[in-house]
Amino acid sequence: MTDDKWEIVLDRIQSQFQVIKHGEEAIADVPNGKLEFIIFDSPMGKLRLERATKPKVLDRKSFGGSKYGVATSVEYIYSDTEITHTFSAFKEVDGEWEPFNAEGLTN
């Protein structure tokens, strides 16, 4: 989701629904990664929309043993210039956030 489309979605939500919380968090273990979110009341109940922005993964290196039960670690190589954006939507059900398809909210 582009920056412009995300701003349009935020503007529409803020004008049509009661916003409970709107903010931004850093993504752990991802350089320059951030998670923007908005939580609001809608006719469907309480919803949370998220947009993760992080550098593109260029390579993944695994370290460690190949035997069962041996600990391994993974190192990611991130791009300095390319950025990816991912969009997720969640609905609150019994106090838990469950993913749902939010195509209608983003068009």
N, C-alpha and C positions, 0 to 999 in steps of 0.2 A: 504494500500500500504506500503510495507516494505521500510526501509531506502535505501537498495541497489537498489530497483526498482525505487524509486524516484530519486536517483542520476543518474541512467541510463537515465531516461526521461529528466532530466535537461541537461545532457551532450548532448543528441541528439538534443534537442531544441537549445542549444547554438551553436552547430556546423552547424545546417541547417537553422536557422532563425535569423532575427535581433531582439535581445532582447531590449525591451523598458525599462523595470524595473524588478528588481529581489530583493526580500527582505523577511523580517520576521517581524511579528507583534505579540504582546501579545494578547491573547484572554481575554477580560474583564470578570471578575467574575469567572474565572476558574483558580485555582492554577496550576502553571507550564504548562499552555496551551499556545501554539504558533501556528501561522498561517504562513506557508511558501507559497510564491507565486512567479509566474513569468508571466510577460506580454510580449507578442511578436507579431510581424507581421507574418502572414502566408498567403498562398493562399486563405484561408477561411475568411481572415480579421484579425482584432486584437483579440487575444485570451488571456484569463487569466486562468491559472491552479493554484489550491490551494490544499495544504495538511495541514489539521488540526491535530495537535498532542496534546492529552490531557489525563489526567488520566481517567480510567474507572469509570463510575458511579456505585456505589455499592447500594445506597439507595436514595430514594426521599421522603422527609417529607413535607407535606403541613400543613400550619398554617392559622388560621383565621376562620371566620364564614361561615356558610353554606347557609345563606340567599342571595337572589339575590342582587347584587350591593355591597356586603360587600367585602372589600379588603382582599385578601389572599396573603400569601407569600410561597415560596417553598425553601427548603434548600436541597442541594445535598450533599451526602457523597461520597467522591472520594477515590479511591484506592491509597495506597502509593507505590505499586509495579507494578500494571498493567497499561499499556498505550494503547490507541486506536489511530488509524490513519484513517482519512477519506479523500477521494480525490474528488474534484469538478472541473468542467470545465465550463467556461463561454465564450460567444462570445459577442463582442460589437455590438449592434444594435441601431442605432440612439442615441448614447451616453449612453446607458444603458447596463449593463451586464446581459445577459440572459443565463440561464443554458442550456447545451447541452451534449449529450452523446459523450465522448471522448475515447471510447474503442480503436479506431485506433491509437491514439497518445500514448497509454500506453503499447501497445504490442510490 
